Amino acid sequence: MRVVNLGPDPSLVYRPEIVEKQYKDKEVYRNFESGGLFDRVFNTYKIMHSIQTLDFVKLKHSEWSHCSHSQMGVMDAVMSLDQLVDESDPDVDFPNSFHAFQTAEGIRREHPNNDWFQLVGLIHDIGKIMAFWGEPQWAVVGDTFPVGCRFQNSIVFRENSFQDNPNTSDPVYSTECGIYANNCGLEKVNMSWGHDEYLYRVMKYNECSIPEEGLYMIRFHSFYPWHSNGDYMHLCNEKDLRMLPWVQEFNKFDLYTKTAELPDVEALKPYYQSLIDKYCPGTLKW
């Protein structure tokens, strides 16, 4: 497998709505005011917000939803994250798979009886392996948002990154609900393309038995305008509102389990392989 310089995931290294809150002293955020970091992250979102239209998302569904790019087991996919090299982030000096195990172990400590939740913590980012097959960063990482309706103000860099997106001036797509009915449910909403949506579709395609709460975590953990800012509630149905607290619970482990204490991955592998065997067994199609 070739090494891919994916660069930093904007959803992890730049959270502007959090900077002024309780997490601003977290070491992971100490470079937020670096001009180079800001420019790099903004440029990623600028490209993303210019190109991710409803038509683009439908194209990506047709390219990826048949899961015909590779075949591998879930643990192999987790460990392959180490090949996603971020050479531009001086604060990350350990393999990316460690974040997966840190997240899973954080969940395991607080939710010892929900083994599926622990597994979601381990696998939530493995959709980023799309980068191995040529998908650019702006279609792999970063915050997600619905397409086919108005882009809400809580989307990161909303005010100065969507000018070139043709959907902003479309007479239907620029309305509050766009192509969707009020309270239609997020399952009927087209989300911007990235690792969340891809992994969700891999799980569904391979008929993995992760509970619905876990699938929501996988599909919507980067949907910050919804789970952190309360936007797009007009598209939600009762099921979405029941699932929202689970996504919010997952989010605190995803962002804030990075510590200097690195997990013993080899010691942890047998336990998490047993969870994989229970919920996502064998070789999956990707």
C-alpha positions in Angstrom: 0.0 0.0 0.0 1.4 3.3 -1.0 2.1 6.1 1.5 -0.3 9.1 1.1 0.4 12.5 2.4 -3.2 13.3 3.4 -2.4 16.3 5.5 -4.3 17.3 8.6 -8.0 16.5 9.0 -9.6 20.0 9.3 -12.3 18.6 11.5 -9.7 17.6 14.1 -7.1 20.4 13.9 -9.4 23.4 13.4 -12.6 23.8 15.4 -13.3 27.5 15.4 -16.5 27.2 17.4 -14.5 25.4 20.1 -11.5 27.7 20.3 -13.3 30.2 22.6 -14.8 27.4 24.8 -13.4 25.1 27.4 -11.1 23.2 25.0 -9.0 26.1 24.0 -6.2 25.1 26.4 -6.0 21.6 24.9 -2.5 21.0 23.6 -3.9 19.7 20.3 -5.1 23.2 19.6 -2.0 25.2 20.5 -1.3 26.1 16.8 -4.7 27.5 16.0 -3.3 31.0 15.5 -0.5 29.9 13.1 -1.0 31.6 9.8 0.2 28.6 7.9 -2.2 26.3 9.5 -5.1 28.6 9.1 -4.4 29.2 5.4 -3.9 25.5 4.7 -7.2 24.5 6.4 -9.1 27.3 4.8 -7.9 26.4 1.4 -9.1 22.8 2.0 -12.5 24.0 2.9 -12.6 26.6 0.1 -12.1 23.8 -2.5 -14.5 21.5 -0.7 -17.2 24.2 -0.5 -16.7 25.2 -4.1 -17.0 21.7 -5.6 -19.3 19.7 -3.3 -22.6 20.1 -5.0 -25.6 17.8 -5.2 -24.4 16.5 -8.6 -20.9 15.9 -7.3 -22.2 13.9 -4.3 -24.4 11.8 -6.6 -21.3 11.1 -8.8 -19.4 10.0 -5.8 -22.2 7.6 -4.7 -22.0 6.0 -8.1 -18.2 5.7 -7.9 -18.0 4.3 -4.3 -21.2 2.7 -3.3 -20.6 -0.5 -5.2 -17.5 -1.2 -2.9 -15.4 -2.4 -5.8 -12.1 -0.8 -5.0 -10.5 -3.4 -2.7 -11.1 -6.2 -0.2 -9.7 -6.4 3.3 -10.5 -7.0 6.9 -11.4 -4.2 9.2 -8.3 -4.5 11.4 -6.2 -4.2 8.2 -8.0 -1.1 7.3 -7.4 0.4 10.8 -3.7 -0.3 10.6 -3.5 1.1 7.1 -4.3 4.5 8.6 -0.6 4.6 9.5 0.2 5.1 5.8 -1.7 8.4 5.9 1.3 10.6 6.7 0.8 14.2 7.8 4.2 15.7 7.2 3.0 19.2 7.9 1.7 18.8 11.5 4.6 19.1 14.0 2.3 18.0 16.9 1.6 14.5 15.5 4.6 12.2 16.0 2.8 8.9 16.4 0.9 6.6 14.0 -2.7 7.6 13.1 -3.9 4.2 14.2 -3.1 5.2 17.8 -6.0 7.8 17.6 -8.3 5.0 16.7 -7.3 2.9 19.7 -7.3 5.9 22.0 -10.8 6.8 21.0 -11.9 3.2 21.4 -10.3 2.9 24.8 -11.8 6.2 26.0 -15.2 4.8 25.1 -14.4 1.4 26.7 -13.6 3.1 30.0 -16.9 5.0 30.2 -19.1 2.5 28.3 -17.8 -0.9 29.3 -21.0 -2.7 28.4 -21.5 -1.3 24.9 -18.9 -3.2 22.9 -20.4 -2.0 19.6 -19.7 1.6 20.8 -16.1 0.7 21.5 -15.8 -0.8 18.0 -17.2 2.4 16.4 -14.5 4.4 18.2 -11.9 2.1 16.6 -13.2 2.2 13.1 -14.8 5.7 12.7 -12.0 7.1 10.6 -11.1 4.2 8.4 -13.2 5.6 5.5 -10.1 7.9 5.0 -8.6 5.0 3.1 -10.3 6.5 0.0 -7.1 8.5 -0.2 -5.3 5.4 -1.2 -7.4 5.2 -4.3 -6.9 8.8 -5.4 -9.7 10.7 -3.6 -8.4 14.2 -2.8 -8.3 15.5 0.8 -11.3 17.8 0.4 -13.5 14.8 -0.5 -12.2 12.7 2.4 -11.8 14.7 5.5 -13.3 17.7 7.2 -16.8 18.7 8.4 -19.8 17.5 6.4 -23.0 19.2 5.5 -26.2 18.5 3.5 -26.3 19.3 -0.2 -29.5 20.1 -2.2 -30.7 22.7 0.3 -29.4 26.0 1.7 -26.0 25.9 3.3 -26.5 27.0 6.9 -24.4 29.7 8.6 -22.9 27.2 11.1 -20.9 25.5 8.4 -17.2 26.3 9.0 -16.0 29.2 6.8 -19.6 29.6 5.5 -19.3 33.3 4.9 -16.3 33.2 2.6 -16.0 29.8 1.0 -19.2 29.0 -0.9 -19.1 31.8 -3.5 -18.0 29.5 -6.3 -20.5 26.7 -5.5 -23.3 26.9 -8.2 -25.9 25.4 -5.7 -25.8 28.7 -3.7 -27.7 30.5 -6.5 -29.9 27.6 -7.6 -33.6 28.6 -7.1 -34.4 25.3 -5.4 -31.1 24.2 -3.8 -30.7 27.6 -2.1 -34.0 27.4 -0.2 -34.3 26.3 3.4 -35.5 22.7 2.6 -34.4 22.6 -1.0 -35.2 19.2 -2.5 -36.3 17.8 0.8 -39.5 17.8 2.7 -39.7 19.3 6.1 -38.8 16.7 8.8 -38.0 14.1 6.1 -35.3 12.5 8.1 -31.5 12.6 7.7 -31.6 9.2 6.0 -33.2 10.9 3.0 -30.6 13.7 2.9 -27.6 13.8 0.7 -24.5 14.6 2.7 -21.3 16.1 1.4 -18.9 13.4 0.4 -16.2 12.2 2.8 -15.0 9.4 5.0 -18.2 9.4 7.1 -20.5 8.7 4.3 -18.2 6.2 2.6 -17.7 4.1 5.7 -21.4 4.2 6.5 -22.1 2.8 3.0 -19.3 0.2 3.4 -21.0 -1.0 6.6 -24.4 -1.2 4.9 -23.1 -2.9 1.8 -21.3 -5.6 3.8 -24.3 -6.1 6.1 -22.4 -5.4 9.2 -24.4 -5.8 12.4 -23.4 -2.5 14.2 -26.6 -1.1 15.8 -28.3 1.9 14.3 -26.9 4.2 17.0 -23.4 3.2 15.8 -24.2 3.7 12.2 -25.4 7.2 13.0 -22.1 7.9 14.8 -20.2 6.7 11.7 -22.3 8.7 9.2 -22.7 11.9 11.1 -19.7 12.3 13.4 -18.3 15.1 11.2 -21.7 16.8 10.8 -20.8 19.6 13.2 -23.5 22.0 12.1 -26.1 19.5 13.4 -24.7 17.8 16.4 -22.7 20.8 17.8 -24.6 23.8 16.5 -28.2 22.6 16.3 -28.7 23.4 12.7 -30.7 21.5 10.1 -33.3 20.4 12.7 -36.0 21.2 10.2 -34.8 18.1 8.2 -34.8 15.8 11.2 -37.5 13.3 12.1 -38.1 11.7 15.5 -35.5 9.0 14.9 -32.8 11.5 14.2 -33.6 13.3 17.4 -33.4 10.0 19.3 -30.0 9.3 17.8 -28.5 12.8 18.3 -27.4 12.3 21.9 -25.5 9.2 20.9 -23.7 11.1 18.2 -22.9 13.9 20.7 -21.6 11.3 23.2 -19.4 9.8 20.6 -18.0 13.2 19.6 -16.4 14.0 22.9 -14.3 10.8 22.6 -13.4 11.5 19.0 -11.9 14.9 19.6 -10.6 14.8 23.1 -8.9 11.5 23.7 -5.6 12.4 22.2 -3.0 12.2 25.0 0.7 11.8 25.3 0.1 8.3 26.7 0.1 6.0 23.7 -1.9 2.8 23.7 -0.2 -0.6 23.5 -1.8 -1.5 20.2 -0.5 -5.0 20.0 -1.9 -5.8 23.4 -5.2 -4.3 22.5 -5.6 -5.9 19.1 -7.0 -9.3 20.2 -9.9 -7.7 22.2 -10.8 -5.4 19.3 -10.4 -8.2 16.8 -13.0 -10.1 18.8 -15.4 -7.1 18.3 -14.7 -7.0 14.6 -15.4 -10.7 14.4 -18.7 -10.1 16.2 -20.0 -7.1 14.1 -17.9 -6.9 10.9 -16.4 -10.4 10.4 -14.2 -11.6 7.6 -13.0 -9.8 4.5 -15.1 -6.7 3.5 -15.5 -5.2 0.2 -14.5 -1.5 0.0 
